[in-house]
Amino acid sequence: HGSECGHVILEMEDGRLCATGQYGTAEAYCSATALTKRFLEEVEAGRTTSVLSRINDPAQVTPLVIGEEAEKGDHLAVELIMEMARYLGVAVTSAVHVIDPATVLLGGAMTFGRHSTRIGQEFLHRVRQEFRNRTFTTLIDKVTIDYASLGSDAGFIGAAGCARRALDQNLPVATPAT
């Protein structure tokens, strides 16, 4: 099995529920589902946000809309995205301490426009800052944390590259478990 860094435990006491049934996982704090859920909790608690002017039903909110409103300066959207970045920084630190990679690339839906937006830049800065605050001083300058240049397709492209290499080298190709 491959690594499941999204299921590393970040909160032991009163952790958020993950879709897997586990509590306190990185996925429960750092995923698109987690951001949407946190947004709905805050709206139900009476927080105001410009996001509600764009949608008729709060249940229809998406991380894309939250990110766009954060880029425009919506306080709740920025707060929740930075909260998520903090947890992701903790998860990255844990992964680095266990796996020891030279580079950590962030991809997928939760990159908020990457380097091309202010909120994307602030998100990455917060992840890096959290890593610097929590890792060993000897690792601070040895690990690069950045956005995947291939965006949300990075995982698919990487998997295709691995399959091609396996075929080119006549290596056995893994088959799905039944």
SULLINJO-V439217 format. One record per backbone hydrogen bond with DSSP energy under -1.0 kcal/mol. CO is the residue of the C=O (numbers start at 0). NH is the residue of the N-H. E is the energy in kcal/mol with one decimal. If there is no record, write none. Layout:
CO NH E
CO NH E
//
This chain:
3 6 -2.3
4 7 -1.6
5 26 -2.9
7 25 -1.8
15 23 -3.2
17 20 -2.0
21 17 -3.1
23 9 -3.9
23 10 -1.5
25 28 -1.6
25 29 -2.8
30 34 -2.4
31 35 -2.2
32 36 -2.5
33 37 -2.7
34 38 -2.3
35 39 -2.4
36 40 -2.2
37 41 -2.2
38 42 -2.4
39 43 -2.6
40 44 -1.4
41 46 -2.5
42 45 -1.8
49 52 -1.3
50 53 -1.7
56 59 -2.7
57 60 -1.7
61 65 -2.1
62 66 -2.9
63 67 -2.4
64 68 -2.4
65 69 -2.2
66 70 -2.1
67 71 -1.1
68 73 -2.7
69 72 -1.4
73 77 -2.5
74 78 -2.6
75 79 -2.5
76 80 -2.1
77 81 -2.6
78 82 -2.0
79 83 -2.1
80 84 -2.2
81 85 -2.0
82 86 -1.9
83 87 -2.6
84 88 -2.4
85 89 -1.7
86 90 -2.4
87 91 -3.0
88 92 -2.1
89 93 -2.2
90 94 -2.5
91 95 -2.8
92 96 -2.3
93 97 -1.5
94 98 -3.4
95 99 -1.5
101 143 -2.6
103 145 -2.3
105 147 -2.9
110 113 -1.8
112 115 -1.7
113 116 -1.1
116 120 -2.1
117 121 -2.7
118 122 -2.5
119 123 -2.1
120 124 -2.4
121 125 -2.4
122 126 -2.2
123 127 -2.7
124 128 -2.7
125 129 -2.5
126 130 -2.2
127 131 -2.7
128 132 -2.2
129 133 -1.1
130 134 -2.1
135 138 -2.0
138 141 -1.3
138 142 -1.2
143 103 -3.2
145 105 -2.7
147 150 -1.6
149 152 -1.3
150 153 -1.6
152 156 -2.6
153 157 -2.7
154 158 -2.3
155 159 -2.4
156 160 -2.2
157 161 -2.3
158 162 -2.4
159 163 -2.5
160 164 -2.4
161 165 -2.4
162 166 -2.4
163 167 -3.0
164 168 -2.0
165 170 -3.3
166 169 -1.2
//
